[in-house]
Amino acid sequence: MRVITVANQKGGCAKTTTVVNLAASLAELGKKVLVIDLDPQGNASDWLGAQSIEDASFKLLTEKGPVDDLIEDSSIASVQVIRASRELAQVEKALAGELSIETKLKRRLASLFKSSKWDFVLIDTPPTLGILTINALTAANELLVPVTTHVMSLSGVAQLLSTFEEVQEMLNPDLMIAGFVASRVDMRTRHARDVMESLKESFGDQVFSTLIRENVLLAEAPSFQEPILSYKPKSSASEDYRNLANELLQKAINTR
């Protein structure tokens, strides 16, 4: 089972878009996927049509009941969800006084990691480097970083990598970088080309060769609670996410 946290503390970097459409693309390839939404905004949960279990992610981190009771089916075949809620914004206060709160998610998911029910677990994170993102990094074995082709996005990557190194050193030595995904790319602009060049100079073959091109359809699809693959299956955006899923499968990463 590959447990992948999708993170970048800069807003607008297509984290949720990546999680939902990558989940759909992996499912199309016959993989079973669990999405854990740790963003209090709950956009991935809404997009995936998760409505049945209230405050599931909050309960995952603050209660001791069976994790299976917090999982529901999504609108996509072979994709299940642990949905988020605004209560997640209060999780640090709710966990005050507990020991090792950074490892709470990892400990709660330990039983799931022993099963073969899913091929992938994708964790969506908030645009901050707080306790929710730290838990997501500690529970994962891979970090996937969506990056927009904007110079400010690269500064956010530097901050994230500093946190990644601290987590790897102190909490999760098995954490690896799955790669950097360039999103919302318009290679017709010089600025985008310059940022892509900087990204490749900095991270080399850790940058996915697949580019997620700028496409207005990606902004429309959530309104219909559909991934791009079902909303516009023959679009260039669908092609990009299918290519990303295939490239991810080809990457040899140590898994649990």
Residue, then its C-alpha position, 0 to 999 in steps of 0.5 A: m500500500r502506498v500512502i501519499t500525502v499531497a502537500n504545499q502550504k501555498g494556497g492555489c497550488a492544486k492540492t485538492t485538484t490533484v488528490v481527486n483527479l489522481a484518485a479517479s485516474l488510479a481507480e480507472l487503472g484498476k486501483k483501489v484508493l482511500v482519500i483522507d481529507l485533512d483540510p478543514q475546508g473539506n473541498a475534496s470531500d464535497w467534490l467526491g460526494a462524501q456526505s454520510i459520516e459527519d466530522a469523520s477526519f476530526k473523529l479519526l484524530t480525536e476518538k478511539g472508535p473503529v477507523d472502518d466506521l469513518i470510511e464511506d464510498s465516494s461518487i467514484a467507483s473504487v474510491q472511498v473517503i474519510r471526509a473532513s469538516r470545519e471541526l478539524a480547525q480545532v483539532e490541536k485544541a482538542l488534542a491538548g494534553e495528549l502525548s505525541i500528537e504528531t503521530k496520532l494519525k499514523r497510530r490510528l491508521a496502523s490497522l489499515f496499513k496492515s490490510s490489502k484493502w487499498d492500493f493507495v491512500l491519498i491524504d489531502t492537507p490544508p495550506t499550512l504547515g501545522i499539526l494536520t500537515i505534520n500528522a499527514l507527513t508522519a503517517a505517509n511513506e511518500l510526499l507528492v508536491p503540486v507546484t504552480t508555475h509561479v515564482m512564489s510557489l517555489s518559495g513555498v516548496a523550500q519551506l515545505l522541504s524544510t519541514f519534510e526534512e525535520v519530519q524525516e529526521m525526527l518522526n518518519p525516517d521512511l518518508m520519501i519524495a514521490g515527486f513534484v507535479a507542475s500544475r496549472v501550466d501555460m508553457r506559452t508564457r515565458h514566466a512558466r517556462d522559466v519557473m519550470e527550468s528552475l524547478k528542474e534545476s533544483f529537483g531534477d528527475q524528482v519533477f514529473s515529466t507529466l505537466i498538468r496544463e492550465n484548463v478551465l474545465l478543471a475549475e468547472a468539474p467540482s461544481f458537478q461533483e465529478p473528476i475531470l475524467s468523467y466530466k470531460p473524459k476526452s479533454s486534455a486535462s483528463e489526458d494529463y491526469r491519466n499520464l500522471a497516474n501512469e507515471l506515478l505507478q512507474k516510479a519505484i518507491n519503497t512502500r510499507 
